[in-house]
Amino acid sequence: MIELIGVEKRYRNETVTFTDKRLEKGLWLLLGRNGAGKTTLLRIIAGLLPYAGTCTVRGSVMLAEEKVALPPLMRLGDYLKTLERLSGTTGRKRHLLSLFGLTGKEMVLMKDLSLGMRRKVQLTAALMEERAIYLLDEPMNGLDHASRAALVAYLENLDALIVLTTHHETQFTGVKKRLWRL
């Protein structure tokens, strides 16, 4: 569960105010134009930014930001194994590798992957950890149509609260979701 009451983020010349909201389990689409504060709000919920107001979060949170920062000289398989060891997570990696068409690419260096493939690695890394809340910032960027459909189908079956940000609502046509506009 996430509950926002009177949440504001102040910058030098601007204050961004967020509407009071309570989110329960399920798929939420956070829709807003570029610069509306979607990423800022996810960072507040994840506990990464100071803010005014009250943001209550019940459950463990995984934030996957839009910008993909992966170690360029590390192999895909070694990267995911390292994350597994650090988090103690097991069980989801193989399914996610298959889901995103990454099976067989474990020996490829990150620097040799396309933007879309790096995005798939980032999503795999985020989703292989079992969490109560997933915050996915612009998760469809860089993904082809088949990968987008596979991601949505996977997310719809998770027993979690999932917030996806976008400024393209049409990417989610036909998806069972709750809309949250900024």
C-alpha positions as CSV (number, residue, x, y, z in Angstrom):
1,M,0.0,0.0,0.0
2,I,1.1,3.5,-0.8
3,E,-0.6,6.6,0.6
4,L,0.3,10.2,-0.3
5,I,-1.1,13.1,1.8
6,G,0.0,16.7,1.0
7,V,3.2,15.6,-0.7
8,E,5.3,18.4,-2.3
9,K,8.8,18.5,-3.7
10,R,10.4,21.9,-3.7
11,Y,13.1,22.9,-6.2
12,R,14.9,26.2,-6.5
13,N,12.2,28.0,-8.4
14,E,9.3,25.6,-8.4
15,T,7.2,23.4,-6.1
16,V,5.6,20.3,-7.5
17,T,2.4,19.3,-5.6
18,F,1.0,15.8,-5.9
19,T,-2.7,14.9,-5.4
20,D,-3.5,12.9,-2.3
21,K,-3.8,9.2,-3.3
22,R,-4.0,5.8,-1.9
23,L,-2.8,2.8,-4.0
24,E,-3.5,-0.8,-3.2
25,K,-2.3,-4.0,-5.0
26,G,-2.7,-4.1,-8.7
27,L,-1.4,-2.4,-11.8
28,W,-1.4,1.4,-11.8
29,L,-0.5,3.6,-14.7
30,L,0.9,6.9,-13.7
31,L,0.3,9.2,-16.7
32,G,1.7,12.6,-17.2
33,R,3.5,14.8,-19.7
34,N,7.3,15.1,-19.7
35,G,8.4,17.1,-16.7
36,A,5.1,16.6,-14.8
37,G,7.0,14.9,-11.9
38,K,6.5,11.2,-12.5
39,T,10.1,10.2,-11.9
40,T,10.3,12.6,-8.9
41,L,7.2,10.9,-7.4
42,L,8.6,7.4,-7.8
43,R,11.9,8.6,-6.1
44,I,9.9,10.0,-3.2
45,I,7.9,6.8,-2.8
46,A,11.2,4.8,-2.9
47,G,12.7,7.0,-0.2
48,L,15.3,8.6,-2.4
49,L,14.3,12.2,-2.2
50,P,13.3,14.6,0.6
51,Y,9.8,16.0,0.4
52,A,7.1,17.8,2.4
53,G,4.0,16.0,3.4
54,T,3.3,12.3,4.2
55,C,4.2,9.3,2.1
56,T,3.3,6.0,3.8
57,V,4.7,2.9,2.1
58,R,3.8,-0.6,3.4
59,G,6.0,-3.3,1.9
60,S,9.3,-3.6,0.3
61,V,10.0,-1.4,-2.8
62,M,11.9,-2.0,-6.0
63,L,12.5,1.0,-8.2
64,A,13.6,0.6,-11.8
65,E,14.5,4.0,-13.2
66,E,14.2,4.9,-16.9
67,K,17.9,5.5,-17.4
68,V,19.8,2.2,-17.9
69,A,23.1,2.1,-16.0
70,L,24.7,-1.3,-16.3
71,P,28.4,-2.2,-15.9
72,P,29.7,-2.2,-19.5
73,L,32.5,-4.8,-19.1
74,M,30.4,-7.3,-17.2
75,R,28.7,-10.3,-18.8
76,L,24.9,-10.4,-18.6
77,G,24.9,-13.7,-16.8
78,D,27.5,-12.6,-14.3
79,Y,25.6,-9.4,-13.5
80,L,22.4,-11.3,-12.8
81,K,24.2,-14.0,-10.7
82,T,25.8,-11.2,-8.6
83,L,22.4,-9.6,-8.0
84,E,21.0,-13.0,-7.0
85,R,23.8,-13.5,-4.5
86,L,23.4,-10.0,-3.0
87,S,19.6,-10.3,-2.7
88,G,19.2,-14.0,-2.0
89,T,16.7,-14.1,-4.8
90,T,16.1,-17.4,-6.7
91,G,13.5,-18.7,-9.0
92,R,12.4,-15.9,-11.3
93,K,15.6,-15.3,-13.3
94,R,15.2,-18.1,-15.8
95,H,11.6,-17.3,-16.5
96,L,12.4,-13.6,-17.0
97,L,15.4,-14.4,-19.3
98,S,13.1,-16.5,-21.4
99,L,10.3,-13.9,-21.3
100,F,12.5,-11.2,-22.7
101,G,14.4,-13.4,-25.2
102,L,17.7,-13.1,-23.2
103,T,18.3,-16.9,-22.8
104,G,21.6,-17.8,-24.5
105,K,23.0,-14.2,-24.2
106,E,24.5,-14.7,-20.7
107,M,28.1,-14.5,-22.0
108,V,27.5,-11.2,-23.9
109,L,29.1,-8.1,-22.4
110,M,26.7,-5.4,-21.4
111,K,28.4,-2.8,-23.7
112,D,27.6,-5.1,-26.7
113,L,23.8,-5.1,-26.0
114,S,21.4,-2.8,-27.8
115,L,19.4,-0.3,-25.8
116,G,16.4,-2.5,-25.9
117,M,18.4,-5.5,-24.7
118,R,19.9,-3.4,-21.8
119,R,16.4,-2.3,-20.9
120,K,15.3,-6.0,-20.8
121,V,18.3,-6.8,-18.5
122,Q,17.3,-3.9,-16.2
123,L,13.7,-5.1,-16.0
124,T,14.8,-8.7,-15.4
125,A,17.1,-7.5,-12.6
126,A,14.3,-5.5,-11.0
127,L,11.6,-8.1,-11.3
128,M,13.6,-11.1,-10.3
129,E,13.5,-9.8,-6.7
130,E,10.3,-10.5,-5.0
131,R,8.9,-7.3,-3.6
132,A,5.5,-6.0,-2.5
133,I,5.8,-2.8,-4.6
134,Y,7.4,-2.3,-8.0
135,L,8.0,1.2,-9.4
136,L,8.9,1.1,-13.1
137,D,9.8,4.4,-14.7
138,E,8.9,4.4,-18.4
139,P,9.4,0.6,-18.6
140,M,8.2,0.4,-22.3
141,N,10.9,2.7,-23.6
142,G,13.3,0.7,-25.8
143,L,11.1,-2.4,-25.9
144,D,9.6,-3.9,-29.1
145,H,5.9,-4.8,-29.3
146,A,6.4,-8.4,-28.3
147,S,8.5,-7.5,-25.3
148,R,5.9,-4.9,-24.2
149,A,3.1,-7.5,-24.4
150,A,5.2,-10.1,-22.5
151,L,6.0,-7.5,-19.8
152,V,2.4,-6.5,-19.3
153,A,1.2,-10.1,-19.1
154,Y,3.9,-10.9,-16.5
155,L,3.0,-7.8,-14.4
156,E,-0.7,-8.5,-14.5
157,N,0.0,-11.9,-12.8
158,L,2.2,-10.5,-10.0
159,D,0.7,-10.3,-6.5
160,A,2.0,-6.8,-5.9
161,L,1.4,-3.1,-6.2
162,I,2.9,-2.0,-9.5
163,V,3.2,1.6,-10.7
164,L,4.2,2.1,-14.3
165,T,5.0,5.7,-15.6
166,T,4.4,6.8,-19.1
167,H,3.2,9.7,-21.2
168,H,1.9,7.3,-23.8
169,E,-1.4,5.8,-22.5
170,T,-1.9,4.1,-25.9
171,Q,0.9,1.7,-25.0
172,F,-1.4,0.2,-22.4
173,T,-4.7,-0.1,-24.4
174,G,-6.5,-3.2,-23.4
175,V,-4.5,-3.6,-20.2
176,K,-6.4,-4.0,-16.9
177,K,-5.1,-1.1,-14.9
178,R,-6.0,1.8,-12.7
179,L,-5.2,5.2,-14.1
180,W,-3.4,7.9,-12.1
181,R,-2.9,11.2,-13.8
182,L,-0.4,13.9,-12.9
